[in-house]
Structures are given as C-alpha cells and as structure tokens.
Amino acid sequence: MRLVNIEMVEPGQILGKTIFSANGTVLLSSGVQLTVFMISTLKRLGVTHIYIDDPRFRDVDTQDMLSEETKRAVINQMSEAFEAIRSGKEFSTKAISKTIDQLLDDVMRNSSVMVHLSDIRTEDNAAYVHAMNVCMLSAVVGMNMGLNMLQLKDLSIGALLHDIGKINAPKVQEGRMHHAWRGFELLKMKREFSLLVAHVAFQHHEAVDGTGEPRGITGEEIHLYAKIVAIANQYDNMLSPLHPDGPMLPHVACERLNAMSGTLLDHEVLTQFMKIVSIYPNGISVRLSNRKIGVVVGQHRGLPGRPIIRILSKEDEDTVEATEFDLARHPTVFIESVLN
C-alpha cells in the first residue's frame, strides 16, 4: 500500500485501507475500485489522504495496532455514548469496559508494532477516531512504562473518554477549562469507573510548568495517566486535518512535541512516547539526501528515524528494479523530505 494525497488519486485506483463512517460502519471497503463520485465524496467529507493498493508495494504492511473489528467496535461505542449524552441519557459503562478489554487485547498482542495512526478521518467520524487514537497511544505508552492490567484499563477508559465534557457544552463556555470540568463532573458520577478515569478528563490540559488548565497544577500534582493522555491528545490533534496547522506529518508533530518537553509535557513520559510511534510510517513517499525517491516499507523499533526505503529504478522500457535501502545501514544518508 501507498499513502497518497486525495488530490492525486485517480478514478480506477484501488482503495488500500477501509474507511469507517461516524457510527463505526464501513463507509468504503479496502479493495473497492474508486470512482469520480467516490473521490469527490471523500473530498467533501474532509479526507486529505488515503491508502492506495499499488502493485509495486502490495507487500507493504501498514502494521495496524488494532484489528478492523476492534476499530469498528470502538468507533461505534463512542458514537453511541456521545449520542446518549446528547439525548440526556446514560451511556453504558459496561459496554465501554468491554470495548476497552478488546482494545487492550489487540495492544498486548501487537506489542512489538510501531504505532502509526493510519485511519482515515472525515468530518463526521473525527471525534470518534480521535478518541480511539488517544486511547490506543496511551495504552501502548502505559504498557511500555510497566503499568499492570488494572492500571492500563483505568488509563485506557480515561483516554477514550477524555473529551466527553465537550458534548452538549454551551457555545459561550466552550474551551479547555470548561470541558475538563464538565468531563470530570460527568465521569466521577460513574461508580463503575475508578475516580482516576474522571481525573484524566480533568487534568489532560494541565502543563508540568503550571501554565495549563483548569487549575494550573504542576509536576507531580498531575497524575501520570493525565500526563500520558496529554501527549497522546496533542499528537493526534496535530495529525488531524481539522488542526489549524494540519494535518502535520508524524515527524513534524514529533518535533513540535519535543519542543514542549519539560514545559507543557512531561519529559520522561514523552521519551517513552517517542519510542512507540512510527515517525516515517510505512507507505509514505520520501526523498533521501542522496536524491533518491522511494517509499517507506519497513521499520526498526528503537530507530524510528531510520526506516527501510524501497527505491524503484527503471532499467529499460520494460523493466523496473526495486531496491531496498536500509537507512540503519547507511548512517550518512537521511530523509530529506516527505512527499505528499
């Protein structure tokens, strides 16, 4: 598969990755042949990039942390929970808990995979995909930091519901301070959840230097779970097409996060976060410092900036040769730019 800007997609090309609707159902399945109408609809929905099934890169695995079944379950559950709140009803804590168990099963099973947020966002599903991504990122970081299963579950539920205070928030009072308080007040009433779940919603906009909201607490006053979710939240927002400066590419977002280390974000947690994300995800096109152009096809855990690149060169009119160029073996060559 290859990641392509929606403006470069042509009718007849094959969709490489399923796109989900707002309620978790399939909007477009992988393998479908794209038409002019489909491409226009995706643009209208706010889609900026999609994966294309390119025969030259058909073996490239985008290394999803979560199965499609789990993604559908999480997005559907978030849709139902948010709709219940909008309607003034209670959402099912039992269903949320069950969905988190399914997500954590996937995370534990794929613990060696570098995380790449590859799901296509539309204006309709963006809030639910954001919740899912923040939850998954937080769970992986928590697992790498040695949290036990009970701790991971509390962290993951808090991460999934961190923005729940935004639902039905009065327009005049929208903002970080207000939705953090609202989320805390709503979740602390859910006796089936640990109070720490409510504190994740309460503290995920706090900063370690005390400049955050809503209370301006610092350092150790901020719970570890909230520090983890703060980073996951910032990162996923930066990759969103709805971001004021976005969508950013993963390596640019990581540079932005590193600039916040020790001030807005906890340095130790950020160090752990950087170990689990794929800075140059599989399927993305890059230009190297040796002027070669290729597609990222493989990763090295612990060396996120040194992936494996597949370079295609034309030997003659009928023959194209593919060469694997491993940046881990060529320390003097680096990625110069990412091609959209």
ZIPEPE-V400069 format. One record per backbone hydrogen bond with DSSP energy under -1.0 kcal/mol. NH is the residue of the N-H (numbers start at 0). CO is the residue of the C=O. If there is no record, write none. Layout:
BEGIN
nh=NH co=CO
nh=NH co=CO
END
This chain:
BEGIN
nh=1 co=51
nh=2 co=282
nh=3 co=49
nh=5 co=47
nh=7 co=4
nh=11 co=33
nh=12 co=9
nh=14 co=31
nh=15 co=50
nh=18 co=27
nh=20 co=24
nh=23 co=20
nh=26 co=18
nh=27 co=18
nh=30 co=14
nh=31 co=28
nh=33 co=12
nh=38 co=34
nh=39 co=35
nh=40 co=36
nh=41 co=37
nh=42 co=38
nh=43 co=39
nh=44 co=40
nh=45 co=42
nh=46 co=41
nh=49 co=3
nh=51 co=1
nh=52 co=13
nh=53 co=51
nh=56 co=53
nh=59 co=56
nh=70 co=66
nh=71 co=67
nh=72 co=68
nh=73 co=69
nh=74 co=70
nh=75 co=71
nh=76 co=72
nh=77 co=73
nh=78 co=74
nh=79 co=75
nh=80 co=76
nh=81 co=77
nh=82 co=78
nh=83 co=79
nh=84 co=80
nh=85 co=81
nh=86 co=82
nh=87 co=84
nh=88 co=83
nh=95 co=91
nh=96 co=92
nh=97 co=93
nh=98 co=94
nh=99 co=95
nh=100 co=96
nh=101 co=97
nh=102 co=98
nh=103 co=99
nh=104 co=100
nh=105 co=101
nh=106 co=102
nh=107 co=103
nh=108 co=104
nh=109 co=105
nh=112 co=109
nh=114 co=275
nh=117 co=115
nh=122 co=44
nh=125 co=121
nh=128 co=124
nh=129 co=125
nh=130 co=126
nh=131 co=127
nh=132 co=128
nh=133 co=129
nh=134 co=130
nh=135 co=131
nh=136 co=132
nh=137 co=133
nh=138 co=134
nh=139 co=135
nh=140 co=136
nh=141 co=137
nh=142 co=138
nh=143 co=139
nh=144 co=140
nh=145 co=142
nh=146 co=141
nh=151 co=147
nh=152 co=148
nh=153 co=149
nh=154 co=150
nh=155 co=151
nh=156 co=152
nh=157 co=153
nh=158 co=154
nh=159 co=155
nh=160 co=156
nh=161 co=158
nh=163 co=160
nh=165 co=162
nh=166 co=163
nh=168 co=165
nh=172 co=169
nh=173 co=170
nh=178 co=174
nh=179 co=175
nh=180 co=176
nh=181 co=177
nh=182 co=178
nh=183 co=179
nh=184 co=180
nh=185 co=181
nh=186 co=182
nh=187 co=183
nh=189 co=186
nh=190 co=188
nh=192 co=189
nh=196 co=193
nh=198 co=194
nh=199 co=195
nh=200 co=196
nh=201 co=197
nh=202 co=198
nh=203 co=199
nh=205 co=202
nh=208 co=262
nh=209 co=206
nh=212 co=204
nh=218 co=207
nh=220 co=217
nh=221 co=218
nh=226 co=222
nh=227 co=223
nh=228 co=224
nh=229 co=225
nh=230 co=226
nh=231 co=227
nh=232 co=228
nh=233 co=229
nh=234 co=230
nh=235 co=231
nh=236 co=232
nh=237 co=233
nh=238 co=234
nh=242 co=239
nh=245 co=242
nh=247 co=237
nh=252 co=248
nh=253 co=249
nh=254 co=250
nh=255 co=251
nh=256 co=252
nh=257 co=253
nh=258 co=254
nh=259 co=256
nh=260 co=257
nh=261 co=264
nh=262 co=259
nh=263 co=259
nh=264 co=259
nh=269 co=265
nh=270 co=266
nh=271 co=267
nh=272 co=268
nh=273 co=269
nh=275 co=272
nh=277 co=114
nh=282 co=295
nh=283 co=280
nh=285 co=293
nh=286 co=336
nh=287 co=291
nh=288 co=333
nh=290 co=287
nh=293 co=285
nh=294 co=309
nh=295 co=283
nh=296 co=307
nh=297 co=307
nh=302 co=299
nh=305 co=302
nh=307 co=297
nh=308 co=324
nh=309 co=294
nh=310 co=322
nh=312 co=320
nh=314 co=318
nh=315 co=318
nh=320 co=312
nh=322 co=310
nh=324 co=308
nh=326 co=306
nh=328 co=325
nh=332 co=329
nh=335 co=286
nh=336 co=286
nh=338 co=284
END
